[in-house]
Amino acid sequence: MNKRIIDILKLEAPAKIEASGWIRSFRGNRFIALNDGSCMSSLQIVIDSNSFSKNIVDELNNGASINVKGALVDSLGSGQKVELQAEEIKILGISNPEDLQKTILQPKKHSLEKLREQGHLRMRTNLFGAVFRIRHHMAFAIHKYFNDKGYFYIHTPIITGTDAEGAGETFRVTTLPIGKESIDLKKDFFGKPTHLTVSGQLEAELAALALGKVYTFGPTFRAENSNTTRHLAEFWMIEPETAFADINEDINLGEDFLKYLINYGLEHCHEDLQFLSDRGVKEESQLPKDKRNELSLMERMQMVISNDFERITYSKAVEILLKSKPHKKKQFKYPIAWGVDLQSEHEKFLVEKHFKKPVVIVDYPKEIKAFYMRENSDGKTVAAMDILFPGIGEIVGGSQREERYDVLEKKCEEFNIPKEAIWWYLETRKFGTVPHAGFGLGFERLMMFVTGMSNIRDVIPFPRTPNNAEF
C-alpha cells in the first residue's frame, strides 16, 4: 500500500516509494506538487516528460489524481527536504482543463463565499484542508480528555419532546400531512409533538445522576432565522455533567478542558495553525485599525494557555463596563445595565482591553438564565458561569443545576414549563438528589477560535443555515 504524504515527508532518502494524491500544480512539464490531504505540505514529484507517453503527460492537469512509484531522494531545490523521482505514473482520475476553469480548484484567489458554493470541492484547498484537519484533532482531543478524566460518553436523543432552555426555536419532526388545520397529534409517529434536539443536557443530567461523570458530543438544532456569521441551524455541542460538583468545580473543569484543547492543537496541528495564523495576519493588515484583532491567532492561543482565567461576578463585570471609556463615550452599541445580558462587544472588552486574558463571569441575574440553574441565596442570581475568550467572547456557558425539588418545581412555574413535559427530570430530584453541574461548549465556536475563521460556516464541512441545505 502506498504511504500517505505526511509519512513520506518524514522519511530519509534514499527509498523506494509509492504515493497517490491530487495534482496541485505542474510546472515546466517537470515538477508536480502532489497532495493527498494528509498534511498542508505537498510532495514534489520530478518527472522526465520524455520518459512517459504523451497521453500520460497531457493528463497531468491540476486536480487530476495519480499514483506514482519511484525513488525518494534528497531534494536539490529549496522548500522541501526530499522529492520523488517518478519511474511509473498511473492516471487515476482525469481533470478536464475546461471544466477546471469553472471551479475553485483553478490556482487563483477565491472568496470564502465562492468556496462555500462549491462545498464539494473546498476541502481540497489549502485553507479548508487545514481547517478540517484541525477539526478532526479537536474532536479526538475532546474524547481523549474526558476519557482520561473518567467521564463516560453518552449518546443523547436527536429526536426529543423536550426543549431544554424553553426557547421554542425547534425543528418539528412529524409524519403527519402538512397543512391540515386539525391534526390529532396522538396519531403522529411518536404520539406527541417532537422536534430535533436543541441540547442533550437534560438527558446527560439523568446519566450523571447514575454514572457520576458523563459527557455528550453530538449534533443540535436551532430553528433560528439568523444569517449572522455566528449562527448555524445545525451545530455540534459538547456537554459534560458532573455529579457531586458545585459551580466552582464546574469552572475549574471548563478552564482545564479549554487549556488542554488549545495545547493539544498547538502540539498536533502546528503546520496548519501556522498557515492559518499567517493568513490571518495578512488579512488583518488590510482591515481598518478599529476592525483588527490586536493579537494574531497564535498569540490569542498563547494568551489562553499562559494565564489563569480571571473570575468575576456579573455585578462586578457590569460595574467595570459602566466605568469604562467606551461606555462613557457611548461607543458601545448596546446599553449596559444590571439585569441585561452582556453582548459580544462587552465580553470582548473585558477580555481584550480590561483584563487582557480569558475571563469567567459568574452569578448572573436569574431572569436572564435558564430554569434549571441553581438559585443563589440572594434570591436574585443563579450559579451560572460563562467563559469568555479573546476575539470571540463567550465560548462556554454552564451552571450548577438546581437539585432541590421544591425550588425546581417553582421555577418551572415561573418559566411556564409544563411539569408533565419533564416529569422525569423533576423525579430525579426525589430519589437521592445531589449537587451537580455542567456546561456546554459549541464545537464550531471552539473551531472559530482555534482557526481564526471569522464565519462559523467556514468551520463545519456542510453548513446548514436559512435557505441553505446543499450537499
Stockholm file with secondary structure:
# STOCKHOLM 1.0

chainA/1-471         MNKRIIDILKLEAPAKIEASGWIRSFRGNRFIALNDGSCMSSLQIVIDSNSFSKNIVDELNNGASINVKGALVDSLGSGQKVELQAEEIKILGISNPEDLQKTILQPKKHSLEKLREQGHLRMRTNLFGAVFRIRHHMAFAIHKYFNDKGYFYIHTPIITGTDAEGAGETFRVTTLPIGKESIDLKKDFFGKPTHLTVSGQLEAELAALALGKVYTFGPTFRAENSNTTRHLAEFWMIEPETAFADINEDINLGEDFLKYLINYGLEHCHEDLQFLSDRGVKEESQLPKDKRNELSLMERMQMVISNDFERITYSKAVEILLKSKPHKKKQFKYPIAWGVDLQSEHEKFLVEKHFKKPVVIVDYPKEIKAFYMRENSDGKTVAAMDILFPGIGEIVGGSQREERYDVLEKKCEEFNIPKEAIWWYLETRKFGTVPHAGFGLGFERLMMFVTGMSNIRDVIPFPRTPNNAEF
#=GR chainA/1-471 SS CCCCHHHHTTSCSSEEEEEEEEEEEEETTTEEEEECSSSSSCEEEECCGGGSCHHHHHTCCTTCEEEEEEEEEECSSSSCSEEEEEEEEEEEECCCHHHHTTSTTSSSCCCHHHHHHTTTTGGGSHHHHHHHHHHHHHHHHHHHHHHHTTCEECCCCSEESCCTTCCCCCCEECCSCTTCSSCCGGGSTTSSCEEECSCSHHHHHHHHHHHSEEEEEEEEECCCCCCSTTCCSEEEEEEEEEETCCHHHHHHHHHHHHHHHHHHHHHHCHHHHHHHHHHHHHHHTTSCGGGSCSSCHHHHHHHHHHSCCEEEEHHHHHHHHHHSHHHHTTCCSSCCCTTSCCCHHHHHIIIIIIISSCEEEEEEEGGGSCTTBCBCTTSSEEEEEEEEETTTEEEEEEEEBCCCHHHHHHHHHHTTCCGGGGHHHHHTTTSSCCCEEEEEEEHHHHHHHHHCCSSGGGSSSSCCBTTBCCC
#=GC SS_cons         CCCCHHHHTTSCSSEEEEEEEEEEEEETTTEEEEECSSSSSCEEEECCGGGSCHHHHHTCCTTCEEEEEEEEEECSSSSCSEEEEEEEEEEEECCCHHHHTTSTTSSSCCCHHHHHHTTTTGGGSHHHHHHHHHHHHHHHHHHHHHHHTTCEECCCCSEESCCTTCCCCCCEECCSCTTCSSCCGGGSTTSSCEEECSCSHHHHHHHHHHHSEEEEEEEEECCCCCCSTTCCSEEEEEEEEEETCCHHHHHHHHHHHHHHHHHHHHHHCHHHHHHHHHHHHHHHTTSCGGGSCSSCHHHHHHHHHHSCCEEEEHHHHHHHHHHSHHHHTTCCSSCCCTTSCCCHHHHHIIIIIIISSCEEEEEEEGGGSCTTBCBCTTSSEEEEEEEEETTTEEEEEEEEBCCCHHHHHHHHHHTTCCGGGGHHHHHTTTSSCCCEEEEEEEHHHHHHHHHCCSSGGGSSSSCCBTTBCCC
//
